């Protein structure tokens, strides 16, 4: 026997009497010697992952006090799965019961066929929601982030790693929030390509910021087509990591503010033709700060074409971003206040790089051997 640990076990079922399957699994676990049930979360119903056609799942998380080693606990869980009729076939197949060891105290284990914490628990809202019901302040042992914060990053969505797509990490935020600075820092940390907005190349932008609305459509189409050239699926390589200092989805925020109805109609037609061909980010780092502080940074960096930007314009851009991310379901979002970032400290970028590693799937950014922060 090992010293006493608190273990969290995820439970799922999508065949037969799903609730009864979960109840039986909890009962059999609690009857195990040196495994004492503490609490069970509420049941959560979810769609199957990976878009597989099969019945919906019932899920829960159970909290146990145990003196069993993690490996012995896994063996017990596998035997209970078998006893309740689970047959292991292909990945993502339906199952009468599925048991996953999510956390085993604060231990970090990387052994053949045993990885603790569960390597994808931070991508599953149904897992994090269950953990939050039991202990919202519980820290992920490697990410050093509470499960409540990890849950907020998913906005009630579930994600899987897709190694066959570009691993695009996009920095979002209003002008002056520090997107380009962070993008450069992360690109250097990973040694990967950086994709930057072509602000300095836009010949129409200075006049638009100076109030020339006649050139607003030209300016927006310039950005739209150049960003398409940078982010279309034929340009970015499968499984390769990229850092961009913008998200394509912000285009409509600026267009709605700068274009009149006739311009917007034409812009929307072009936008909707290009949008399906754009690589989607697997992670967004959303930098926030007050528009007033962002305006101060804009004045400090003294780019001539930005000096006409007014506070009211930034406030509207901020509102657009908040609306966008309040309903965002396309990828996890790490939200950070720019004022809390001190780039002079190496640990600032190191921490963000280590957080990023958990949300991308590429060969040189290992998922199953996370870096301790």
Kinemage of the C-alpha trace (Angstrom):
@kinemage 1
@onewidth
@group {chain A} dominant
@subgroup {mainchain}
@vectorlist {calphas} color= white
{ca unk a 1} P 0.000 0.000 0.000
{ca unk a 2} L 1.045 3.604 -0.611
{ca unk a 3} L 0.274 6.699 1.435
{ca unk a 4} L -3.268 8.013 1.319
{ca unk a 5} L -4.187 10.003 -1.812
{ca unk a 6} L -7.290 11.696 -3.129
{ca unk a 7} L -8.019 10.294 -6.572
{ca unk a 8} L -10.486 11.633 -9.129
{ca unk a 9} L -11.991 9.178 -11.589
{ca unk a 10} L -13.965 10.180 -14.687
{ca unk a 11} L -16.894 7.963 -15.625
{ca unk a 12} L -18.796 7.744 -18.908
{ca unk a 13} L -21.372 5.490 -20.563
{ca unk a 14} L -23.335 5.583 -23.819
{ca unk a 15} L -24.671 2.023 -24.145
{ca unk a 16} L -27.516 0.332 -22.316
{ca unk a 17} L -28.850 1.836 -19.109
{ca unk a 18} L -26.233 4.566 -18.884
{ca unk a 19} L -27.100 5.806 -15.407
{ca unk a 20} L -27.222 2.276 -14.021
{ca unk a 21} L -23.834 1.536 -15.587
{ca unk a 22} L -22.292 4.526 -13.835
{ca unk a 23} L -23.948 3.673 -10.530
{ca unk a 24} L -22.638 0.108 -10.760
{ca unk a 25} L -19.127 1.351 -11.547
{ca unk a 26} L -19.135 3.682 -8.529
{ca unk a 27} L -20.492 0.903 -6.317
{ca unk a 28} L -17.826 -1.581 -7.444
{ca unk a 29} L -15.080 0.982 -6.972
{ca unk a 30} L -16.299 1.872 -3.480
{ca unk a 31} L -16.352 -1.842 -2.534
{ca unk a 32} L -12.653 -2.113 -3.324
{ca unk a 33} L -10.376 -2.467 -0.314
{ca unk a 34} L -8.548 0.750 0.603
{ca unk a 35} L -10.700 2.784 -1.798
{ca unk a 36} L -13.245 4.974 -0.020
{ca unk a 37} L -15.843 6.998 -1.918
{ca unk a 38} L -16.021 10.643 -0.867
{ca unk a 39} L -18.310 12.354 -3.397
{ca unk a 40} L -19.762 12.018 -6.895
{ca unk a 41} L -20.592 14.927 -9.196
{ca unk a 42} L -23.908 15.373 -10.948
{ca unk a 43} L -24.475 13.554 -14.227
{ca unk a 44} L -23.624 15.480 -17.389
{ca unk a 45} L -24.906 14.447 -20.837
{ca unk a 46} L -22.646 15.144 -23.823
{ca unk a 47} L -22.258 14.390 -27.494
{ca unk a 48} L -19.575 11.837 -28.432
{ca unk a 49} L -16.154 13.244 -29.215
{ca unk a 50} L -14.545 13.400 -32.663
{ca unk a 51} L -17.907 13.701 -34.442
{ca unk a 52} L -18.464 9.933 -34.267
{ca unk a 53} L -22.021 8.734 -34.945
{ca unk a 54} L -23.096 6.996 -31.727
{ca unk a 55} L -25.398 7.542 -28.716
{ca unk a 56} L -24.882 10.466 -26.349
{ca unk a 57} L -22.856 9.963 -23.183
{ca unk a 58} L -23.664 10.326 -19.529
{ca unk a 59} L -20.616 11.447 -17.573
{ca unk a 60} L -19.628 12.070 -13.972
{ca unk a 61} L -16.553 12.472 -11.785
{ca unk a 62} L -16.049 10.535 -8.540
{ca unk a 63} L -13.722 11.516 -5.697
{ca unk a 64} L -12.047 8.765 -3.676
{ca unk a 65} L -9.618 8.499 -0.818
{ca unk a 66} L -7.221 5.662 -1.563
{ca unk a 67} L -4.078 3.907 -0.426
{ca unk a 68} L -3.842 1.890 -3.646
{ca unk a 69} L -1.023 2.800 -6.002
{ca unk a 70} L -2.014 4.554 -9.201
{ca unk a 71} L -1.077 1.550 -11.347
{ca unk a 72} L -3.058 -0.861 -9.145
{ca unk a 73} L -5.998 1.515 -9.240
{ca unk a 74} L -5.863 1.542 -13.038
{ca unk a 75} L -5.859 -2.289 -13.055
{ca unk a 76} L -8.934 -2.304 -10.823
{ca unk a 77} L -10.706 0.181 -13.083
{ca unk a 78} L -9.986 -1.945 -16.174
{ca unk a 79} L -11.347 -5.045 -14.443
{ca unk a 80} L -14.539 -3.184 -13.494
{ca unk a 81} L -14.963 -1.983 -17.091
{ca unk a 82} L -14.680 -5.593 -18.281
{ca unk a 83} L -17.104 -6.839 -15.628
{ca unk a 84} L -19.665 -4.265 -16.780
{ca unk a 85} L -19.410 -5.381 -20.393
{ca unk a 86} L -16.927 -3.025 -22.002
{ca unk a 87} L -15.167 -4.459 -25.041
{ca unk a 88} L -12.154 -2.542 -26.348
{ca unk a 89} L -12.216 -2.198 -30.143
{ca unk a 90} L -11.328 0.980 -32.029
{ca unk a 91} L -10.738 4.426 -30.573
{ca unk a 92} L -13.876 6.499 -29.924
{ca unk a 93} L -16.042 3.347 -30.018
{ca unk a 94} L -19.249 3.167 -27.902
{ca unk a 95} L -18.872 1.651 -24.452
{ca unk a 96} L -21.033 0.469 -21.568
{ca unk a 97} L -18.656 2.161 -19.164
{ca unk a 98} L -15.420 4.112 -19.457
{ca unk a 99} L -13.263 4.854 -16.413
{ca unk a 100} L -10.354 7.331 -16.538
{ca unk a 101} L -7.977 8.150 -13.716
{ca unk a 102} L -7.865 11.929 -13.947
{ca unk a 103} L -5.805 12.878 -10.907
{ca unk a 104} L -3.964 10.922 -8.221
{ca unk a 105} L -3.177 13.384 -5.480
{ca unk a 106} L -0.716 15.912 -6.889
{ca unk a 107} L 1.449 13.249 -8.505
{ca unk a 108} L 2.814 13.554 -12.041
{ca unk a 109} L 3.400 10.145 -13.617
{ca unk a 110} L 4.741 9.463 -17.106
{ca unk a 111} L 5.116 5.731 -17.582
{ca unk a 112} L 4.201 3.313 -20.391
{ca unk a 113} L 0.382 3.118 -20.470
{ca unk a 114} L 0.036 5.422 -17.468
{ca unk a 115} L -0.026 9.212 -17.641
{ca unk a 116} L -1.205 11.252 -14.664
{ca unk a 117} L -2.745 13.819 -14.809
{ca unk a 118} L -4.943 12.547 -17.613
{ca unk a 119} L -3.323 14.096 -20.715
{ca unk a 120} L -6.547 15.490 -22.176
{ca unk a 121} L -8.670 16.289 -19.116
{ca unk a 122} L -8.079 20.028 -19.659
{ca unk a 123} L -9.830 19.738 -23.054
{ca unk a 124} L -13.047 18.211 -21.687
{ca unk a 125} L -15.712 20.487 -20.248
{ca unk a 126} L -17.689 17.552 -18.897
{ca unk a 127} L -14.632 16.427 -16.895
{ca unk a 128} L -13.770 19.914 -15.657
{ca unk a 129} L -17.392 20.667 -14.772
{ca unk a 130} L -17.509 17.540 -12.626
{ca unk a 131} L -14.235 18.443 -10.933
{ca unk a 132} L -15.491 21.986 -10.325
{ca unk a 133} L -18.557 20.631 -8.552
{ca unk a 134} L -16.309 18.645 -6.225
{ca unk a 135} L -13.383 21.056 -5.768
{ca unk a 136} L -13.206 24.185 -7.979
{ca unk a 137} L -9.897 25.293 -6.395
{ca unk a 138} L -8.214 21.985 -7.257
{ca unk a 139} L -4.909 22.659 -9.054
{ca unk a 140} L -3.774 20.804 -12.150
{ca unk a 141} L -0.462 19.341 -10.873
{ca unk a 142} L 1.533 20.369 -13.940
{ca unk a 143} L -0.264 23.396 -15.371
{ca unk a 144} L -0.613 24.867 -11.863
{ca unk a 145} L -4.015 26.274 -12.807
{ca unk a 146} L -7.300 25.689 -10.903
{ca unk a 147} L -9.805 23.430 -12.652
{ca unk a 148} L -12.288 26.320 -12.525
{ca unk a 149} L -9.971 28.410 -14.730
{ca unk a 150} L -9.335 25.475 -17.074
{ca unk a 151} L -13.100 25.099 -17.438
{ca unk a 152} L -13.537 28.783 -18.295
{ca unk a 153} L -11.054 28.370 -21.157
{ca unk a 154} L -13.374 25.867 -22.857
{ca unk a 155} L -16.661 27.810 -22.587
{ca unk a 156} L -18.673 24.575 -22.121
{ca unk a 157} L -17.128 22.936 -25.200
{ca unk a 158} L -15.041 19.786 -25.613
{ca unk a 159} L -11.975 19.443 -27.818
{ca unk a 160} L -9.620 16.768 -29.106
{ca unk a 161} L -6.115 16.934 -30.523
{ca unk a 162} L -6.037 16.987 -34.336
{ca unk a 163} L -2.469 16.338 -35.376
{ca unk a 164} L -3.342 16.427 -39.080
{ca unk a 165} L -4.215 20.148 -39.021
{ca unk a 166} L -1.978 23.238 -38.708
{ca unk a 167} L -1.318 23.959 -35.042
{ca unk a 168} L -2.109 27.658 -35.179
{ca unk a 169} L -1.939 29.609 -31.910
{ca unk a 170} L -3.469 33.065 -32.335
{ca unk a 171} L -3.044 36.081 -30.072
{ca unk a 172} L -6.208 38.197 -29.876
{ca unk a 173} L -6.976 41.595 -28.381
{ca unk a 174} L -7.612 45.197 -29.280
{ca unk a 175} L -4.996 47.549 -30.712
{ca unk a 176} L -2.362 48.305 -28.082
{ca unk a 177} L -2.967 45.201 -25.987
{ca unk a 178} L 0.470 43.734 -26.757
{ca unk a 179} L -0.418 41.035 -29.295
{ca unk a 180} L 2.666 41.417 -31.472
{ca unk a 181} L 5.045 41.528 -28.507
{ca unk a 182} L 3.659 38.279 -27.107
{ca unk a 183} L 3.553 36.627 -30.534
{ca unk a 184} L 7.240 37.408 -31.030
{ca unk a 185} L 8.124 36.086 -27.579
{ca unk a 186} L 6.256 32.812 -28.081
{ca unk a 187} L 7.628 32.366 -31.594
{ca unk a 188} L 11.155 32.682 -30.176
{ca unk a 189} L 10.347 30.309 -27.306
{ca unk a 190} L 9.123 27.608 -29.680
{ca unk a 191} L 11.426 28.363 -32.602
{ca unk a 192} L 8.403 28.371 -34.901
{ca unk a 193} L 7.161 30.712 -37.678
{ca unk a 194} L 5.329 33.888 -36.756
{ca unk a 195} L 2.471 35.372 -38.772
{ca unk a 196} L 2.068 39.135 -38.374
{ca unk a 197} L -0.662 41.508 -39.460
{ca unk a 198} L 0.422 43.586 -42.469
{ca unk a 199} L -0.385 46.930 -40.826
{ca unk a 200} L 2.575 48.780 -42.277
{ca unk a 201} L 1.786 47.512 -45.775
{ca unk a 202} L -1.801 48.774 -45.891
{ca unk a 203} L -1.701 51.973 -48.013
{ca unk a 204} L -5.270 52.929 -47.053
{ca unk a 205} L -5.067 52.586 -43.271
{ca unk a 206} L -3.572 55.996 -42.354
{ca unk a 207} L -6.309 57.828 -44.251
{ca unk a 208} L -9.044 55.639 -42.764
{ca unk a 209} L -7.813 56.353 -39.233
{ca unk a 210} L -7.728 60.043 -40.204
{ca unk a 211} L -11.443 59.857 -41.015
{ca unk a 212} L -11.576 59.098 -44.765
{ca unk a 213} L -14.514 56.671 -44.845
{ca unk a 214} L -14.442 56.376 -48.633
{ca unk a 215} L -11.306 54.230 -48.356
{ca unk a 216} L -12.610 52.043 -45.525
{ca unk a 217} L -13.697 49.249 -47.872
{ca unk a 218} L -10.322 49.291 -49.647
{ca unk a 219} L -8.546 49.049 -46.312
{ca unk a 220} L -10.689 46.191 -45.033
{ca unk a 221} L -10.397 44.224 -48.278
{ca unk a 222} L -6.630 44.719 -48.171
{ca unk a 223} L -6.498 43.138 -44.715
{ca unk a 224} L -8.982 40.423 -45.653
{ca unk a 225} L -7.109 39.236 -48.737
{ca unk a 226} L -3.667 39.462 -47.130
{ca unk a 227} L -4.807 37.484 -44.094
{ca unk a 228} L -6.287 34.902 -46.423
{ca unk a 229} L -2.906 34.653 -48.145
{ca unk a 230} L -1.289 34.066 -44.745
{ca unk a 231} L -3.780 31.647 -43.189
{ca unk a 232} L -5.394 29.638 -45.981
{ca unk a 233} L -5.267 25.855 -45.699
{ca unk a 234} L -2.903 25.512 -48.670
{ca unk a 235} L -0.203 27.605 -46.978
{ca unk a 236} L 0.056 26.261 -43.425
{ca unk a 237} L 1.512 22.787 -42.991
{ca unk a 238} L -0.247 19.938 -41.213
{ca unk a 239} L 1.017 19.347 -37.685
{ca unk a 240} L 3.275 22.400 -37.707
{ca unk a 241} L 3.166 25.091 -35.044
{ca unk a 242} L 2.553 28.739 -35.981
{ca unk a 243} L 2.022 31.842 -33.839
{ca unk a 244} L -0.086 34.703 -35.241
{ca unk a 245} L -0.689 38.121 -33.701
{ca unk a 246} L -4.329 38.220 -34.844
{ca unk a 247} L -7.386 36.037 -35.403
{ca unk a 248} L -9.185 36.065 -38.716
{ca unk a 249} L -12.562 36.226 -36.967
{ca unk a 250} L -11.942 39.784 -35.770
{ca unk a 251} L -12.333 41.034 -39.354
{ca unk a 252} L -16.076 41.480 -38.999
{ca unk a 253} L -15.662 43.505 -35.785
{ca unk a 254} L -13.691 46.200 -37.615
{ca unk a 255} L -15.779 45.987 -40.779
{ca unk a 256} L -19.025 46.608 -38.905
{ca unk a 257} L -17.540 49.731 -37.326
{ca unk a 258} L -15.873 51.191 -40.415
{ca unk a 259} L -18.114 50.296 -43.368
{ca unk a 260} L -21.458 51.697 -44.472
{ca unk a 261} L -24.272 49.221 -45.350
{ca unk a 262} L -23.428 49.079 -49.071
{ca unk a 263} L -19.730 48.527 -48.363
{ca unk a 264} L -20.572 45.951 -45.719
{ca unk a 265} L -22.701 43.952 -48.129
{ca unk a 266} L -19.862 43.646 -50.632
{ca unk a 267} L -17.310 42.974 -47.908
{ca unk a 268} L -19.467 40.248 -46.395
{ca unk a 269} L -19.721 38.444 -49.742
{ca unk a 270} L -15.955 38.305 -50.131
{ca unk a 271} L -15.452 37.397 -46.484
{ca unk a 272} L -17.906 34.501 -46.625
{ca unk a 273} L -16.193 33.077 -49.705
{ca unk a 274} L -12.772 33.088 -48.036
{ca unk a 275} L -13.684 32.116 -44.480
{ca unk a 276} L -14.235 28.340 -45.052
{ca unk a 277} L -10.727 28.055 -46.507
{ca unk a 278} L -8.977 29.548 -43.465
{ca unk a 279} L -7.022 27.438 -40.957
{ca unk a 280} L -8.679 27.642 -37.555
{ca unk a 281} L -6.610 28.288 -34.422
{ca unk a 282} L -6.259 25.365 -32.021
{ca unk a 283} L -5.716 27.878 -29.206
{ca unk a 284} L -6.373 31.576 -28.696
{ca unk a 285} L -4.564 33.699 -26.133
{ca unk a 286} L -6.848 36.664 -25.567
{ca unk a 287} L -5.114 39.732 -24.139
{ca unk a 288} L -7.362 42.184 -22.341
{ca unk a 289} L -6.830 45.574 -20.750
{ca unk a 290} L -8.724 48.813 -20.412
{ca unk a 291} L -9.054 50.753 -23.693
{ca unk a 292} L -7.537 53.748 -21.897
{ca unk a 293} L -4.323 51.850 -21.107
{ca unk a 294} L -4.196 50.477 -24.640
{ca unk a 295} L -4.499 54.009 -26.012
{ca unk a 296} L -1.588 55.067 -23.815
{ca unk a 297} L 0.534 52.285 -25.311
{ca unk a 298} L -0.499 53.341 -28.808
{ca unk a 299} L 0.733 56.869 -28.119
{ca unk a 300} L 3.952 55.591 -26.535
{ca unk a 301} L 4.929 53.451 -29.523
{ca unk a 302} L 4.166 56.451 -31.755
{ca unk a 303} L 3.232 54.811 -35.043
{ca unk a 304} L 2.143 57.785 -37.184
{ca unk a 305} L -0.902 56.096 -38.729
{ca unk a 306} L -2.283 55.159 -35.275
{ca unk a 307} L -2.170 58.595 -33.668
{ca unk a 308} L -5.678 59.464 -34.890
{ca unk a 309} L -7.236 56.529 -33.014
{ca unk a 310} L -9.702 57.688 -30.372
{ca unk a 311} L -10.714 56.087 -27.079
{ca unk a 312} L -14.328 55.613 -28.221
{ca unk a 313} L -13.139 53.553 -31.197
{ca unk a 314} L -11.088 51.273 -28.915
{ca unk a 315} L -14.045 50.870 -26.577
{ca unk a 316} L -16.194 49.661 -29.471
{ca unk a 317} L -13.456 47.264 -30.600
{ca unk a 318} L -13.222 45.931 -27.046
{ca unk a 319} L -16.985 45.414 -26.924
{ca unk a 320} L -16.815 43.508 -30.208
{ca unk a 321} L -14.103 41.207 -28.870
{ca unk a 322} L -16.031 40.539 -25.663
{ca unk a 323} L -19.127 39.614 -27.681
{ca unk a 324} L -17.038 37.372 -29.942
{ca unk a 325} L -15.448 35.404 -27.122
{ca unk a 326} L -18.538 35.191 -24.948
{ca unk a 327} L -19.919 32.690 -27.491
{ca unk a 328} L -16.630 31.232 -28.746
{ca unk a 329} L -16.807 27.450 -29.230
{ca unk a 330} L -14.095 26.870 -31.844
{ca unk a 331} L -11.034 26.442 -29.619
{ca unk a 332} L -9.853 26.911 -26.034
{ca unk a 333} L -9.204 30.536 -25.023
{ca unk a 334} L -6.606 31.586 -22.443
{ca unk a 335} L -7.663 35.026 -21.233
{ca unk a 336} L -4.952 37.242 -19.727
{ca unk a 337} L -4.842 40.842 -18.552
{ca unk a 338} L -1.941 42.505 -20.355
{ca unk a 339} L -1.124 44.614 -17.307
{ca unk a 340} L -0.252 41.398 -15.463
{ca unk a 341} L 2.406 40.407 -18.030
{ca unk a 342} L 6.002 41.398 -17.322
{ca unk a 343} L 8.031 40.403 -20.378
{ca unk a 344} L 11.267 41.375 -18.640
{ca unk a 345} L 10.897 38.217 -16.528
{ca unk a 346} L 11.831 35.009 -18.393
{ca unk a 347} L 9.269 33.040 -16.386
{ca unk a 348} L 6.424 35.114 -17.884
{ca unk a 349} L 6.940 33.783 -21.402
{ca unk a 350} L 8.059 30.380 -20.109
{ca unk a 351} L 4.788 30.007 -18.231
{ca unk a 352} L 2.690 30.939 -21.263
{ca unk a 353} L 4.723 28.637 -23.494
{ca unk a 354} L 4.194 25.763 -21.086
{ca unk a 355} L 0.471 26.476 -20.949
{ca unk a 356} L 0.374 26.521 -24.743
{ca unk a 357} L 2.032 23.087 -24.939
{ca unk a 358} L -1.069 21.497 -23.446
{ca unk a 359} L -3.304 22.698 -26.274
{ca unk a 360} L -1.264 21.863 -29.371
{ca unk a 361} L -0.428 18.545 -30.996
{ca unk a 362} L 2.936 18.518 -32.713
{ca unk a 363} L 5.952 16.241 -32.513
{ca unk a 364} L 8.301 18.724 -30.869
{ca unk a 365} L 5.764 19.925 -28.290
{ca unk a 366} L 5.135 16.780 -26.298
{ca unk a 367} L 1.661 16.283 -24.820
{ca unk a 368} L 2.366 13.232 -22.728
{ca unk a 369} L 5.522 14.642 -21.187
{ca unk a 370} L 4.358 18.098 -20.054
{ca unk a 371} L 6.827 20.631 -18.759
{ca unk a 372} L 6.358 21.506 -15.097
{ca unk a 373} L 5.728 25.202 -14.537
